[in-house]
Amino acid sequence: MVGATRLDEERLGVRMAKHWADFQYEIYLNGMSGAVPRLPTDLTRLEELTERRLGPGPVGYVAGSAGDGSTARANRAALERRRIVPRMLRDVHERDLSVEVLGRALPAPLALAPVGVLSIMHPDAEPAAARAAAAQGVPYILSSASSTPMEQVAEAMGDAERWFQLYWPKDPEVARSFLGRAKAAGFTVLVVTLDTPMLSWRPRDLDQAYLPFLRGVGTANYFSDPAFQAGLAKPVHEDPNAAVMHFVGMFSDPAKTWPDLTFLRENWDGPIVLKGVLHPDDARLAADAGMDGVVVSNHGGRQVAGAVAAADALPRIAQAVGDRLTVLFDSGVRTGDDIFKALALGAQAVLVGRPYVYGLGLDGQAGVEHVIRCLLAEFDLTLALSGHAGPATIGPGDLTVD
């Protein structure tokens, strides 16, 4: 298990590197020589730090939401409304956070959510985030709108667990090519984002007139793709503006409907997860279509202003299809106790997005690793202090609602 280094552990009387929670002892022991963490351990502070250090365009693109931000606020409020009810005198000395998700053995119920255009936050971009995930053993989900071709990201990860997120393009040949490339590069799970058939009204981006794709950022998978290139009159380097416009014209397809899922199943032989599901009937349709899982998500509040909070949608979906599909969750996760609450509401694992992107922007790969370790240390401690030795025993009875 990932954990602290063996720094004078005899002085503290603890056996290090056994539990995720041991990260706190690493921090305290390093403090004996005057060292403190480079980034805050309260991950809710990262957004403010990023706002101060990075430009308004990139920060607004990551932190911004649809409309006036009401859905993003609702995500946080829905998690904060739920309160954990700790139980006492349960043996939590030995803990195991490992889970099996979509047939994959994971060290904890956490993966890094797909976030595109990471080069606007740090020059090391997606490979840095991918290396951080690999170092900590959690899956990395690569956005098809990444700044780095999928093959390079895969190379940076070695044999580590990686999933591929698809923004389903209009051109079926480009979609087919993406799926073939992802499979060849060792991506094992396909995550298809359904909630972005078009971009929402995002005032922070509009006020800066900032859309990275129009600058050719987030297009690396497309510009390197032979099926995409076949649709260009000239090579990308000879007419990059034409390539950008070709990308914009095919990026997503609002005409897609449920029967179109057959195409994905015909061209991907691994697990398929649909991201952006908020209604139980849509979850049932996903199961009926032979999908393997859903991500209960409102895109972190970035797509529909005034939408239902993801945590409020989660229990109904878990009840509707939890016996048929793997139910994952994102939107609003900032802390270890958020992970606990999501599991109690019916998720089998959680995806975290903005916090690791802020960590990347502030400190590269090390910043992403810091975020992962903080989240899982806090989750481990929350689990134990609430009377649980592993995720499997968490349930609705562990929560109350304010």
C-alpha positions as CSV (number, residue, x, y, z in Angstrom):
1,M,0.0,0.0,0.0
2,V,1.2,3.5,-0.8
3,G,2.1,5.5,2.3
4,A,4.8,7.3,4.2
5,T,8.5,6.7,4.1
6,R,10.4,5.1,7.0
7,L,11.4,8.3,8.7
8,D,12.4,7.6,12.3
9,E,9.3,5.4,12.6
10,E,10.6,3.9,15.9
11,R,10.3,7.3,17.5
12,L,6.6,7.4,16.8
13,G,5.9,3.7,17.4
14,V,4.0,3.2,14.2
15,R,4.5,0.9,11.3
16,M,4.6,3.1,8.2
17,A,3.4,2.5,4.6
18,K,0.6,0.2,5.7
19,H,-2.5,2.4,5.4
20,W,-3.3,5.4,3.3
21,A,-3.8,7.3,6.6
22,D,-0.1,6.9,7.4
23,F,0.5,9.9,5.0
24,Q,-0.2,12.1,8.0
25,Y,2.7,10.6,10.0
26,E,5.0,11.2,7.0
27,I,4.1,14.8,7.1
28,Y,4.5,15.1,10.9
29,L,7.9,13.3,10.9
30,N,9.1,15.5,8.0
31,G,8.2,18.4,10.1
32,M,10.8,17.4,12.7
33,S,13.4,18.7,10.2
34,G,11.3,21.9,9.5
35,A,9.7,20.7,6.3
36,V,6.0,21.4,5.7
37,P,3.8,20.3,2.7
38,R,4.3,22.4,-0.4
39,L,0.5,22.5,-0.9
40,P,-2.3,22.8,1.6
41,T,-3.7,19.5,3.0
42,D,-7.1,21.1,3.0
43,L,-7.8,20.6,-0.7
44,T,-10.7,23.1,-0.7
45,R,-8.0,25.8,-0.5
46,L,-6.4,24.8,-3.8
47,E,-8.8,26.7,-6.1
48,E,-8.1,30.0,-4.3
49,L,-4.3,29.4,-4.7
50,T,-4.7,28.5,-8.3
51,E,-6.7,31.7,-8.9
52,R,-3.9,33.7,-7.6
53,R,-1.1,32.0,-9.5
54,L,-2.5,31.3,-12.9
55,G,-4.1,33.4,-15.6
56,P,-7.8,34.2,-15.6
57,G,-8.5,32.3,-18.9
58,P,-7.1,28.9,-17.8
59,V,-8.4,29.2,-14.2
60,G,-11.8,30.2,-15.4
61,Y,-12.0,27.3,-17.9
62,V,-11.3,24.8,-15.1
63,A,-13.1,26.4,-12.2
64,G,-16.0,27.9,-14.2
65,S,-19.5,26.5,-14.4
66,A,-22.7,26.9,-16.4
67,G,-24.7,30.0,-15.9
68,D,-24.3,31.6,-12.5
69,G,-22.7,28.5,-11.0
70,S,-25.9,27.3,-9.2
71,T,-25.4,23.7,-10.2
72,A,-21.8,23.6,-8.9
73,R,-23.0,25.1,-5.7
74,A,-25.8,22.6,-5.4
75,N,-23.2,19.8,-5.8
76,R,-21.3,21.0,-2.8
77,A,-24.5,21.7,-0.8
78,A,-25.9,18.2,-1.5
79,L,-22.7,16.6,-0.1
80,E,-22.5,18.9,2.8
81,R,-26.1,18.4,3.8
82,R,-25.3,14.7,4.3
83,R,-23.7,14.2,7.7
84,I,-21.8,11.0,8.8
85,V,-23.0,9.2,11.9
86,P,-19.9,7.5,13.4
87,R,-20.1,4.2,15.2
88,M,-17.9,3.2,18.1
89,L,-16.1,0.2,19.4
90,R,-15.6,-1.5,16.1
91,D,-12.3,-3.1,15.2
92,V,-10.7,-0.8,12.6
93,H,-7.1,-1.5,13.4
94,E,-6.6,-3.3,10.1
95,R,-8.2,-1.7,7.1
96,D,-8.3,-2.4,3.4
97,L,-9.6,0.2,1.0
98,S,-9.3,-2.0,-2.1
99,V,-12.3,-2.6,-4.3
100,E,-13.1,-4.3,-7.6
101,V,-14.6,-2.0,-10.2
102,L,-15.5,-3.2,-13.7
103,G,-13.4,-6.3,-13.2
104,R,-10.4,-4.3,-12.2
105,A,-8.8,-4.6,-8.7
106,L,-8.1,-1.1,-7.4
107,P,-6.3,0.0,-4.2
108,A,-9.1,2.4,-3.3
109,P,-12.5,3.5,-4.7
110,L,-11.0,6.5,-6.6
111,A,-10.0,7.4,-10.1
112,L,-8.9,10.6,-11.7
113,A,-11.7,12.0,-13.8
114,P,-11.2,12.9,-17.4
115,V,-10.2,16.6,-17.8
116,G,-9.1,17.9,-21.1
117,V,-6.6,20.6,-22.2
118,L,-4.4,20.2,-19.2
119,S,-1.5,22.0,-20.9
120,I,-3.3,25.3,-20.0
121,M,-2.6,24.4,-16.4
122,H,1.0,23.0,-16.6
123,P,3.4,22.3,-19.4
124,D,3.7,18.7,-18.4
125,A,0.0,18.4,-18.9
126,E,-1.7,14.9,-19.1
127,P,1.5,12.9,-18.8
128,A,2.2,14.4,-15.4
129,A,-1.3,13.6,-14.1
130,A,-1.1,10.1,-15.6
131,R,2.3,9.4,-14.0
132,A,0.9,10.6,-10.6
133,A,-2.0,8.3,-10.9
134,A,0.2,5.4,-11.9
135,A,2.6,6.1,-8.9
136,Q,-0.3,5.9,-6.5
137,G,-2.0,3.0,-8.2
138,V,-5.3,4.7,-9.1
139,P,-6.8,4.7,-12.6
140,Y,-6.3,7.7,-14.8
141,I,-9.1,8.5,-17.3
142,L,-7.7,10.3,-20.3
143,S,-10.0,12.8,-22.0
144,S,-10.2,12.6,-25.8
145,A,-9.8,16.4,-25.6
146,S,-6.3,16.1,-24.2
147,S,-3.3,18.2,-25.0
148,T,-1.2,15.1,-25.5
149,P,-1.9,12.1,-27.9
150,M,-3.2,9.1,-26.1
151,E,-0.2,7.0,-27.1
152,Q,2.2,9.3,-25.3
153,V,0.1,9.3,-22.2
154,A,0.0,5.5,-22.2
155,E,3.8,5.4,-22.6
156,A,4.1,7.7,-19.5
157,M,2.0,5.2,-17.5
158,G,3.8,2.0,-18.2
159,D,1.4,-0.9,-17.3
160,A,-0.7,1.2,-14.9
161,E,-4.5,1.1,-15.1
162,R,-5.9,3.6,-17.6
163,W,-9.3,4.3,-19.1
164,F,-10.2,6.4,-22.1
165,Q,-13.0,9.0,-22.2
166,L,-14.7,9.6,-25.5
167,Y,-16.5,12.8,-26.7
168,W,-18.4,10.9,-29.3
169,P,-17.7,12.7,-32.7
170,K,-20.0,13.1,-35.6
171,D,-17.6,11.2,-37.9
172,P,-17.9,7.5,-37.2
173,E,-14.5,6.8,-38.8
174,V,-12.8,9.2,-36.3
175,A,-14.7,7.5,-33.5
176,R,-13.7,4.0,-34.7
177,S,-10.1,5.1,-35.1
178,F,-10.1,6.6,-31.6
179,L,-11.4,3.4,-30.1
180,G,-8.9,1.3,-32.0
181,R,-6.0,3.5,-30.9
182,A,-7.1,3.5,-27.3
183,K,-7.4,-0.3,-27.2
184,A,-3.9,-0.6,-28.8
185,A,-2.5,1.8,-26.3
186,G,-3.7,-0.3,-23.4
187,F,-6.7,1.6,-22.2
188,T,-9.1,-0.9,-20.7
189,V,-12.4,0.9,-20.0
190,L,-14.3,3.2,-22.3
191,V,-16.0,6.2,-20.6
192,V,-18.4,7.9,-22.9
193,T,-19.5,11.4,-22.0
194,L,-23.2,12.0,-22.9
195,D,-23.8,15.4,-21.3
196,T,-21.8,17.5,-23.7
197,P,-23.6,17.4,-27.1
198,M,-22.8,21.1,-27.2
199,L,-21.1,23.6,-24.9
200,S,-23.2,25.3,-22.2
201,W,-23.4,29.0,-21.5
202,R,-20.3,29.6,-19.5
203,P,-19.9,33.2,-18.4
204,R,-16.3,32.9,-17.1
205,D,-15.1,31.7,-20.4
206,L,-17.3,34.1,-22.4
207,D,-16.2,37.1,-20.4
208,Q,-12.5,36.2,-21.3
209,A,-13.5,35.1,-24.8
210,Y,-11.4,32.1,-24.0
211,L,-11.9,28.7,-25.6
212,P,-8.7,26.7,-25.8
213,F,-9.8,24.5,-28.7
214,L,-9.9,27.5,-31.0
215,R,-6.2,27.9,-30.3
216,G,-5.5,24.2,-31.2
217,V,-5.3,23.2,-27.5
218,G,-7.0,20.0,-26.6
219,T,-6.9,18.7,-30.1
220,A,-3.9,16.4,-30.0
221,N,-5.8,13.2,-30.4
222,Y,-7.6,14.6,-33.4
223,F,-4.7,16.2,-35.1
224,S,-2.7,13.0,-34.8
225,D,-5.5,10.8,-36.0
226,P,-5.4,9.3,-39.5
227,A,-9.2,9.3,-40.0
228,F,-9.3,13.0,-38.9
229,Q,-6.5,13.9,-41.2
230,A,-8.2,12.2,-44.1
231,G,-10.9,14.8,-43.9
232,L,-8.5,17.7,-44.3
233,A,-7.6,19.4,-47.6
234,K,-4.1,20.1,-46.3
235,P,-2.0,18.6,-43.5
236,V,-2.5,20.2,-40.1
237,H,0.8,22.0,-40.0
238,E,0.0,23.7,-43.4
239,D,-3.4,25.0,-42.4
240,P,-3.9,24.7,-38.7
241,N,-7.0,27.0,-38.7
242,A,-8.8,24.7,-41.1
243,A,-7.9,21.8,-38.9
244,V,-9.4,23.6,-35.9
245,M,-12.6,24.3,-37.8
246,H,-12.8,20.7,-38.9
247,F,-12.4,19.7,-35.2
248,V,-15.1,22.1,-34.1
249,G,-17.5,20.8,-36.7
250,M,-17.2,17.2,-35.6
251,F,-16.4,17.4,-31.9
252,S,-19.8,16.3,-30.7
253,D,-23.2,15.2,-32.1
254,P,-26.5,16.3,-30.6
255,A,-28.3,13.9,-33.0
256,K,-27.1,10.8,-31.2
257,T,-29.8,8.6,-29.5
258,W,-29.8,5.4,-27.5
259,P,-29.8,3.0,-30.5
260,D,-26.5,4.5,-31.5
261,L,-24.9,2.8,-28.6
262,T,-24.7,-0.3,-30.7
263,F,-21.8,1.3,-32.6
264,L,-19.8,1.5,-29.4
265,R,-20.4,-2.1,-28.5
266,E,-19.5,-3.2,-32.0
267,N,-16.2,-1.3,-31.8
268,W,-15.1,-1.8,-28.2
269,D,-14.8,-5.2,-26.5
270,G,-14.2,-4.0,-23.0
271,P,-16.4,-2.4,-20.3
272,I,-18.3,0.7,-21.4
273,V,-19.4,3.4,-18.9
274,L,-21.8,6.2,-19.7
275,K,-21.0,9.5,-18.0
276,G,-23.5,12.2,-17.2
277,V,-26.5,10.1,-16.1
278,L,-28.8,11.8,-13.6
279,H,-32.2,10.1,-14.2
280,P,-33.0,6.5,-13.1
281,D,-34.8,5.9,-16.4
282,D,-31.6,6.8,-18.4
283,A,-29.7,4.4,-16.1
284,R,-32.2,1.7,-16.9
285,L,-31.8,2.4,-20.7
286,A,-28.0,2.1,-20.3
287,A,-28.5,-1.3,-18.7
288,D,-30.9,-2.4,-21.4
289,A,-28.4,-1.3,-24.0
290,G,-25.8,-3.7,-22.6
291,M,-23.6,-1.0,-21.0
292,D,-21.4,-1.9,-18.0
293,G,-21.7,1.2,-15.8
294,V,-22.8,4.8,-15.4
295,V,-21.2,7.8,-13.9
296,V,-23.7,9.8,-12.0
297,S,-22.5,13.3,-12.9
298,N,-23.6,16.8,-14.0
299,H,-20.1,17.5,-15.4
300,G,-19.2,19.4,-12.2
301,G,-22.0,21.9,-12.8
302,R,-20.5,22.9,-16.2
303,Q,-23.3,21.9,-18.5
304,V,-26.8,22.6,-17.2
305,A,-27.4,25.6,-15.0
306,G,-30.1,24.8,-12.4
307,A,-29.6,21.0,-12.7
308,V,-30.1,18.5,-10.0
309,A,-27.1,18.0,-7.7
310,A,-25.3,14.8,-8.6
311,A,-25.3,13.6,-4.9
312,D,-29.1,14.0,-4.9
313,A,-29.5,12.0,-8.0
314,L,-27.2,9.2,-6.9
315,P,-29.4,7.2,-4.5
316,R,-32.3,6.8,-6.9
317,I,-29.9,5.6,-9.7
318,A,-28.1,3.2,-7.4
319,Q,-31.5,1.8,-6.3
320,A,-32.7,1.5,-9.9
321,V,-29.7,-0.2,-11.5
322,G,-27.1,-1.0,-8.7
323,D,-27.7,-4.7,-9.3
324,R,-27.2,-4.4,-13.1
325,L,-24.5,-1.7,-13.5
326,T,-21.4,-0.4,-11.9
327,V,-22.4,3.0,-10.4
328,L,-19.7,5.6,-10.3
329,F,-19.9,9.2,-9.1
330,D,-18.4,12.6,-9.7
331,S,-19.3,16.3,-9.4
332,G,-18.4,18.2,-6.2
333,V,-15.9,15.8,-4.6
334,R,-13.3,17.8,-2.7
335,T,-12.5,15.8,0.5
336,G,-12.1,12.3,1.9
337,D,-15.5,12.5,3.6
338,D,-17.1,13.3,0.3
339,I,-15.8,9.9,-0.9
340,F,-17.3,8.2,2.1
341,K,-20.7,10.0,1.5
342,A,-20.8,9.0,-2.2
343,L,-20.2,5.3,-1.3
344,A,-22.9,5.5,1.4
345,L,-25.3,6.9,-1.2
346,G,-24.7,4.0,-3.5
347,A,-21.5,4.6,-5.6
348,Q,-18.9,1.9,-6.0
349,A,-16.1,4.4,-6.7
350,V,-15.6,8.1,-7.1
351,L,-14.0,10.2,-9.8
352,V,-12.2,13.4,-8.7
353,G,-11.6,16.2,-11.2
354,R,-10.9,19.8,-10.3
355,P,-8.8,19.2,-7.2
356,Y,-6.1,17.2,-9.0
357,V,-6.1,19.8,-11.8
358,Y,-5.4,22.5,-9.3
359,G,-2.7,20.3,-7.9
360,L,-1.2,19.9,-11.4
361,G,-1.3,23.7,-12.0
362,L,0.4,24.5,-8.7
363,D,3.1,21.7,-8.5
364,G,3.0,19.4,-11.6
365,Q,3.1,15.7,-11.0
366,A,4.0,16.1,-7.3
367,G,0.9,18.3,-6.9
368,V,-1.4,15.6,-8.3
369,E,0.2,13.0,-6.1
370,H,-0.3,15.3,-3.1
371,V,-4.0,15.5,-3.9
372,I,-4.5,11.8,-4.3
373,R,-2.7,11.0,-1.1
374,C,-4.5,13.7,0.9
375,L,-7.9,12.5,-0.4
376,L,-7.2,8.9,0.4
377,A,-5.6,9.5,3.8
378,E,-8.6,11.6,4.8
379,F,-11.0,8.9,3.4
380,D,-9.1,6.2,5.3
381,L,-9.3,8.1,8.5
382,T,-13.0,9.0,8.0
383,L,-13.7,5.3,7.3
384,A,-11.9,4.2,10.5
385,L,-13.2,6.9,12.8
386,S,-16.7,6.1,11.6
387,G,-16.4,2.4,12.5
388,H,-15.5,0.8,9.2
389,A,-12.5,-1.3,8.1
390,G,-13.3,-1.2,4.4
391,P,-15.6,0.4,1.8
392,A,-17.9,-2.6,1.6
393,T,-19.7,-2.0,4.9
394,I,-20.5,1.7,4.2
395,G,-24.3,2.2,3.5
396,P,-27.2,4.7,3.7
397,G,-27.5,4.1,7.5
398,D,-24.1,5.8,8.0
399,L,-25.6,9.2,6.9
400,T,-28.2,11.6,8.1
401,V,-29.5,14.7,6.3
402,D,-29.5,18.2,7.8
